[in-house]
Amino acid sequence: MSILCFLPPYFESIYILLALYVDNFYYVFLCFVIILLFSV
């Protein structure tokens, strides 16, 4: 049960990293779609 006390900070940092990863993935995906459209 003592492990639960340490969860919030790690969970927050994981959530922030996940949000940054999703943003970067969306940006890369958008660039890929644009390149695909221009190459056709």
PDB file of N, CA, C, O and CB in Angstrom:
ATOM      1  N   MET A   1       0.825  -1.212   0.000  1.00  0.00           N
ATOM      2  CA  MET A   1       0.000   0.000   0.000  1.00  0.00           C
ATOM      3  C   MET A   1       0.857   1.260   0.000  1.00  0.00           C
ATOM      4  O   MET A   1       0.422   2.305  -0.483  1.00  0.00           O
ATOM      5  CB  MET A   1      -0.932   0.007   1.211  1.00  0.00           C
ATOM      6  N   SER A   2       2.070   1.169   0.536  1.00  0.00           N
ATOM      7  CA  SER A   2       2.942   2.352   0.596  1.00  0.00           C
ATOM      8  C   SER A   2       3.381   2.799  -0.806  1.00  0.00           C
ATOM      9  O   SER A   2       3.758   3.952  -1.012  1.00  0.00           O
ATOM     10  CB  SER A   2       4.183   2.054   1.463  1.00  0.00           C
ATOM     11  N   ILE A   3       3.323   1.864  -1.761  1.00  0.00           N
ATOM     12  CA  ILE A   3       3.698   2.187  -3.146  1.00  0.00           C
ATOM     13  C   ILE A   3       2.728   3.219  -3.734  1.00  0.00           C
ATOM     14  O   ILE A   3       3.115   4.041  -4.563  1.00  0.00           O
ATOM     15  CB  ILE A   3       3.714   0.903  -4.022  1.00  0.00           C
ATOM     16  N   LEU A   4       1.463   3.165  -3.295  1.00  0.00           N
ATOM     17  CA  LEU A   4       0.449   4.087  -3.806  1.00  0.00           C
ATOM     18  C   LEU A   4       0.806   5.544  -3.534  1.00  0.00           C
ATOM     19  O   LEU A   4       0.406   6.436  -4.282  1.00  0.00           O
ATOM     20  CB  LEU A   4      -0.901   3.768  -3.190  1.00  0.00           C
ATOM     21  N   CYS A   5       1.559   5.783  -2.465  1.00  0.00           N
ATOM     22  CA  CYS A   5       1.960   7.147  -2.120  1.00  0.00           C
ATOM     23  C   CYS A   5       2.906   7.737  -3.165  1.00  0.00           C
ATOM     24  O   CYS A   5       2.964   8.954  -3.343  1.00  0.00           O
ATOM     25  CB  CYS A   5       2.626   7.169  -0.745  1.00  0.00           C
ATOM     26  N   PHE A   6       3.643   6.871  -3.850  1.00  0.00           N
ATOM     27  CA  PHE A   6       4.615   7.335  -4.839  1.00  0.00           C
ATOM     28  C   PHE A   6       4.036   7.401  -6.255  1.00  0.00           C
ATOM     29  O   PHE A   6       4.705   7.858  -7.182  1.00  0.00           O
ATOM     30  CB  PHE A   6       5.825   6.426  -4.828  1.00  0.00           C
ATOM     31  N   LEU A   7       2.794   6.944  -6.417  1.00  0.00           N
ATOM     32  CA  LEU A   7       2.202   6.892  -7.756  1.00  0.00           C
ATOM     33  C   LEU A   7       1.912   8.256  -8.387  1.00  0.00           C
ATOM     34  O   LEU A   7       2.255   8.449  -9.554  1.00  0.00           O
ATOM     35  CB  LEU A   7       0.941   6.117  -7.696  1.00  0.00           C
ATOM     36  N   PRO A   8       1.296   9.217  -7.679  1.00  0.00           N
ATOM     37  CA  PRO A   8       0.906  10.466  -8.336  1.00  0.00           C
ATOM     38  C   PRO A   8       2.006  11.185  -9.119  1.00  0.00           C
ATOM     39  O   PRO A   8       1.770  11.540 -10.274  1.00  0.00           O
ATOM     40  CB  PRO A   8       0.383  11.385  -7.321  1.00  0.00           C
ATOM     41  N   PRO A   9       3.213  11.423  -8.546  1.00  0.00           N
ATOM     42  CA  PRO A   9       4.254  12.122  -9.319  1.00  0.00           C
ATOM     43  C   PRO A   9       4.650  11.378 -10.588  1.00  0.00           C
ATOM     44  O   PRO A   9       4.768  11.976 -11.657  1.00  0.00           O
ATOM     45  CB  PRO A   9       5.484  12.330  -8.460  1.00  0.00           C
ATOM     46  N   TYR A  10       4.856  10.053 -10.459  1.00  0.00           N
ATOM     47  CA  TYR A  10       5.232   9.253 -11.624  1.00  0.00           C
ATOM     48  C   TYR A  10       4.105   9.249 -12.646  1.00  0.00           C
ATOM     49  O   TYR A  10       4.348   9.351 -13.849  1.00  0.00           O
ATOM     50  CB  TYR A  10       5.580   7.813 -11.207  1.00  0.00           C
ATOM     51  N   PHE A  11       2.881   9.131 -12.168  1.00  0.00           N
ATOM     52  CA  PHE A  11       1.722   9.096 -13.058  1.00  0.00           C
ATOM     53  C   PHE A  11       1.589  10.412 -13.812  1.00  0.00           C
ATOM     54  O   PHE A  11       1.265  10.432 -14.999  1.00  0.00           O
ATOM     55  CB  PHE A  11       0.438   8.805 -12.265  1.00  0.00           C
ATOM     56  N   GLU A  12       1.844  11.504 -13.108  1.00  0.00           N
ATOM     57  CA  GLU A  12       1.784  12.828 -13.740  1.00  0.00           C
ATOM     58  C   GLU A  12       2.848  12.969 -14.815  1.00  0.00           C
ATOM     59  O   GLU A  12       2.561  13.443 -15.914  1.00  0.00           O
ATOM     60  CB  GLU A  12       1.952  13.933 -12.693  1.00  0.00           C
ATOM     61  N   SER A  13       4.081  12.559 -14.506  1.00  0.00           N
ATOM     62  CA  SER A  13       5.173  12.674 -15.474  1.00  0.00           C
ATOM     63  C   SER A  13       4.929  11.761 -16.675  1.00  0.00           C
ATOM     64  O   SER A  13       5.227  12.131 -17.811  1.00  0.00           O
ATOM     65  CB  SER A  13       6.520  12.331 -14.809  1.00  0.00           C
ATOM     66  N   ILE A  14       4.386  10.562 -16.421  1.00  0.00           N
ATOM     67  CA  ILE A  14       4.064   9.644 -17.517  1.00  0.00           C
ATOM     68  C   ILE A  14       2.974  10.257 -18.392  1.00  0.00           C
ATOM     69  O   ILE A  14       3.025  10.159 -19.618  1.00  0.00           O
ATOM     70  CB  ILE A  14       3.610   8.261 -16.968  1.00  0.00           C
ATOM     71  N   TYR A  15       1.984  10.895 -17.750  1.00  0.00           N
ATOM     72  CA  TYR A  15       0.895  11.534 -18.495  1.00  0.00           C
ATOM     73  C   TYR A  15       1.422  12.674 -19.360  1.00  0.00           C
ATOM     74  O   TYR A  15       0.994  12.839 -20.502  1.00  0.00           O
ATOM     75  CB  TYR A  15      -0.182  12.060 -17.531  1.00  0.00           C
ATOM     76  N   ILE A  16       2.352  13.460 -18.817  1.00  0.00           N
ATOM     77  CA  ILE A  16       2.960  14.572 -19.566  1.00  0.00           C
ATOM     78  C   ILE A  16       3.771  14.034 -20.738  1.00  0.00           C
ATOM     79  O   ILE A  16       3.680  14.554 -21.851  1.00  0.00           O
ATOM     80  CB  ILE A  16       3.862  15.433 -18.640  1.00  0.00           C
ATOM     81  N   LEU A  17       4.570  12.985 -20.488  1.00  0.00           N
ATOM     82  CA  LEU A  17       5.365  12.374 -21.557  1.00  0.00           C
ATOM     83  C   LEU A  17       4.464  11.788 -22.631  1.00  0.00           C
ATOM     84  O   LEU A  17       4.761  11.891 -23.822  1.00  0.00           O
ATOM     85  CB  LEU A  17       6.287  11.284 -20.991  1.00  0.00           C
ATOM     86  N   LEU A  18       3.365  11.176 -22.212  1.00  0.00           N
ATOM     87  CA  LEU A  18       2.415  10.591 -23.157  1.00  0.00           C
ATOM     88  C   LEU A  18       1.772  11.683 -24.002  1.00  0.00           C
ATOM     89  O   LEU A  18       1.601  11.517 -25.210  1.00  0.00           O
ATOM     90  CB  LEU A  18       1.333   9.782 -22.414  1.00  0.00           C
ATOM     91  N   ALA A  19       1.414  12.803 -23.368  1.00  0.00           N
ATOM     92  CA  ALA A  19       0.819  13.923 -24.092  1.00  0.00           C
ATOM     93  C   ALA A  19       1.801  14.491 -25.116  1.00  0.00           C
ATOM     94  O   ALA A  19       1.417  14.787 -26.248  1.00  0.00           O
ATOM     95  CB  ALA A  19       0.378  15.021 -23.112  1.00  0.00           C
ATOM     96  N   LEU A  20       3.072  14.643 -24.722  1.00  0.00           N
ATOM     97  CA  LEU A  20       4.097  15.135 -25.643  1.00  0.00           C
ATOM     98  C   LEU A  20       4.309  14.156 -26.786  1.00  0.00           C
ATOM     99  O   LEU A  20       4.482  14.566 -27.934  1.00  0.00           O
ATOM    100  CB  LEU A  20       5.417  15.376 -24.903  1.00  0.00           C
ATOM    101  N   TYR A  21       4.298  12.858 -26.476  1.00  0.00           N
ATOM    102  CA  TYR A  21       4.492  11.821 -27.496  1.00  0.00           C
ATOM    103  C   TYR A  21       3.344  11.842 -28.493  1.00  0.00           C
ATOM    104  O   TYR A  21       3.563  11.729 -29.699  1.00  0.00           O
ATOM    105  CB  TYR A  21       4.608  10.427 -26.846  1.00  0.00           C
ATOM    106  N   VAL A  22       2.115  11.988 -27.990  1.00  0.00           N
ATOM    107  CA  VAL A  22       0.937  12.032 -28.868  1.00  0.00           C
ATOM    108  C   VAL A  22       0.995  13.264 -29.760  1.00  0.00           C
ATOM    109  O   VAL A  22       0.684  13.181 -30.948  1.00  0.00           O
ATOM    110  CB  VAL A  22      -0.370  12.032 -28.037  1.00  0.00           C
ATOM    111  N   ASP A  23       1.391  14.412 -29.199  1.00  0.00           N
ATOM    112  CA  ASP A  23       1.511  15.642 -29.984  1.00  0.00           C
ATOM    113  C   ASP A  23       2.552  15.476 -31.083  1.00  0.00           C
ATOM    114  O   ASP A  23       2.315  15.867 -32.226  1.00  0.00           O
ATOM    115  CB  ASP A  23       1.882  16.829 -29.079  1.00  0.00           C
ATOM    116  N   ASN A  24       3.696  14.901 -30.748  1.00  0.00           N
ATOM    117  CA  ASN A  24       4.746  14.685 -31.739  1.00  0.00           C
ATOM    118  C   ASN A  24       4.308  13.690 -32.797  1.00  0.00           C
ATOM    119  O   ASN A  24       4.602  13.867 -33.979  1.00  0.00           O
ATOM    120  CB  ASN A  24       6.022  14.200 -31.066  1.00  0.00           C
ATOM    121  N   PHE A  25       3.607  12.645 -32.381  1.00  0.00           N
ATOM    122  CA  PHE A  25       3.119  11.634 -33.320  1.00  0.00           C
ATOM    123  C   PHE A  25       2.132  12.260 -34.298  1.00  0.00           C
ATOM    124  O   PHE A  25       2.170  11.975 -35.495  1.00  0.00           O
ATOM    125  CB  PHE A  25       2.456  10.460 -32.564  1.00  0.00           C
ATOM    126  N   TYR A  26       1.242  13.120 -33.781  1.00  0.00           N
ATOM    127  CA  TYR A  26       0.255  13.793 -34.622  1.00  0.00           C
ATOM    128  C   TYR A  26       0.950  14.711 -35.623  1.00  0.00           C
ATOM    129  O   TYR A  26       0.544  14.784 -36.783  1.00  0.00           O
ATOM    130  CB  TYR A  26      -0.739  14.594 -33.759  1.00  0.00           C
ATOM    131  N   TYR A  27       1.984  15.406 -35.184  1.00  0.00           N
ATOM    132  CA  TYR A  27       2.735  16.309 -36.057  1.00  0.00           C
ATOM    133  C   TYR A  27       3.446  15.531 -37.160  1.00  0.00           C
ATOM    134  O   TYR A  27       3.421  15.932 -38.324  1.00  0.00           O
ATOM    135  CB  TYR A  27       3.752  17.121 -35.243  1.00  0.00           C
ATOM    136  N   VAL A  28       4.081  14.417 -36.791  1.00  0.00           N
ATOM    137  CA  VAL A  28       4.777  13.571 -37.770  1.00  0.00           C
ATOM    138  C   VAL A  28       3.780  12.975 -38.750  1.00  0.00           C
ATOM    139  O   VAL A  28       4.054  12.906 -39.948  1.00  0.00           O
ATOM    140  CB  VAL A  28       5.567  12.448 -37.063  1.00  0.00           C
ATOM    141  N   PHE A  29       2.632  12.545 -38.256  1.00  0.00           N
ATOM    142  CA  PHE A  29       1.587  11.971 -39.111  1.00  0.00           C
ATOM    143  C   PHE A  29       1.064  13.018 -40.092  1.00  0.00           C
ATOM    144  O   PHE A  29       0.839  12.723 -41.266  1.00  0.00           O
ATOM    145  CB  PHE A  29       0.426  11.417 -38.254  1.00  0.00           C
ATOM    146  N   LEU A  30       0.874  14.245 -39.600  1.00  0.00           N
ATOM    147  CA  LEU A  30       0.398  15.341 -40.448  1.00  0.00           C
ATOM    148  C   LEU A  30       1.409  15.644 -41.549  1.00  0.00           C
ATOM    149  O   LEU A  30       1.022  15.829 -42.702  1.00  0.00           O
ATOM    150  CB  LEU A  30       0.134  16.604 -39.604  1.00  0.00           C
ATOM    151  N   CYS A  31       2.690  15.697 -41.216  1.00  0.00           N
ATOM    152  CA  CYS A  31       3.746  15.925 -42.201  1.00  0.00           C
ATOM    153  C   CYS A  31       3.783  14.796 -43.225  1.00  0.00           C
ATOM    154  O   CYS A  31       3.978  15.037 -44.417  1.00  0.00           O
ATOM    155  CB  CYS A  31       5.111  16.056 -41.506  1.00  0.00           C
ATOM    156  N   PHE A  32       3.596  13.575 -42.762  1.00  0.00           N
ATOM    157  CA  PHE A  32       3.589  12.411 -43.656  1.00  0.00           C
ATOM    158  C   PHE A  32       2.443  12.506 -44.658  1.00  0.00           C
ATOM    159  O   PHE A  32       2.628  12.224 -45.842  1.00  0.00           O
ATOM    160  CB  PHE A  32       3.475  11.106 -42.844  1.00  0.00           C
ATOM    161  N   VAL A  33       1.262  12.900 -44.190  1.00  0.00           N
ATOM    162  CA  VAL A  33       0.093  13.049 -45.061  1.00  0.00           C
ATOM    163  C   VAL A  33       0.330  14.151 -46.089  1.00  0.00           C
ATOM    164  O   VAL A  33      -0.008  13.987 -47.261  1.00  0.00           O
ATOM    165  CB  VAL A  33      -1.170  13.359 -44.229  1.00  0.00           C
ATOM    166  N   ILE A  34       0.909  15.272 -45.660  1.00  0.00           N
ATOM    167  CA  ILE A  34       1.194  16.393 -46.569  1.00  0.00           C
ATOM    168  C   ILE A  34       2.191  15.965 -47.639  1.00  0.00           C
ATOM    169  O   ILE A  34       2.002  16.263 -48.818  1.00  0.00           O
ATOM    170  CB  ILE A  34       1.742  17.612 -45.784  1.00  0.00           C
ATOM    171  N   ILE A  35       3.249  15.269 -47.237  1.00  0.00           N
ATOM    172  CA  ILE A  35       4.257  14.778 -48.189  1.00  0.00           C
ATOM    173  C   ILE A  35       3.616  13.794 -49.164  1.00  0.00           C
ATOM    174  O   ILE A  35       3.913  13.813 -50.358  1.00  0.00           O
ATOM    175  CB  ILE A  35       5.441  14.102 -47.441  1.00  0.00           C
ATOM    176  N   LEU A  36       2.747  12.947 -48.655  1.00  0.00           N
ATOM    177  CA  LEU A  36       2.061  11.961 -49.494  1.00  0.00           C
ATOM    178  C   LEU A  36       1.171  12.661 -50.523  1.00  0.00           C
ATOM    179  O   LEU A  36       1.128  12.257 -51.685  1.00  0.00           O
ATOM    180  CB  LEU A  36       1.218  10.997 -48.624  1.00  0.00           C
ATOM    181  N   LEU A  37       0.469  13.701 -50.102  1.00  0.00           N
ATOM    182  CA  LEU A  37      -0.415  14.440 -51.009  1.00  0.00           C
ATOM    183  C   LEU A  37       0.376  15.159 -52.098  1.00  0.00           C
ATOM    184  O   LEU A  37      -0.045  15.189 -53.255  1.00  0.00           O
ATOM    185  CB  LEU A  37      -1.255  15.451 -50.225  1.00  0.00           C
ATOM    186  N   PHE A  38       1.523  15.739 -51.733  1.00  0.00           N
ATOM    187  CA  PHE A  38       2.334  16.467 -52.710  1.00  0.00           C
ATOM    188  C   PHE A  38       3.071  15.538 -53.666  1.00  0.00           C
ATOM    189  O   PHE A  38       3.370  15.918 -54.798  1.00  0.00           O
ATOM    190  CB  PHE A  38       3.333  17.351 -51.997  1.00  0.00           C
ATOM    191  N   SER A  39       3.364  14.316 -53.211  1.00  0.00           N
ATOM    192  CA  SER A  39       4.105  13.369 -54.050  1.00  0.00           C
ATOM    193  C   SER A  39       3.219  12.731 -55.121  1.00  0.00           C
ATOM    194  O   SER A  39       3.719  12.230 -56.128  1.00  0.00           O
ATOM    195  CB  SER A  39       4.725  12.280 -53.184  1.00  0.00           C
ATOM    196  N   VAL A  40       1.903  12.751 -54.900  1.00  0.00           N
ATOM    197  CA  VAL A  40       0.979  12.129 -55.867  1.00  0.00           C
ATOM    198  C   VAL A  40       0.797  13.049 -57.071  1.00  0.00           C
ATOM    199  O   VAL A  40       0.061  12.713 -57.999  1.00  0.00           O
ATOM    200  CB  VAL A  40      -0.402  11.824 -55.205  1.00  0.00           C
TER     201      VAL A  40
END
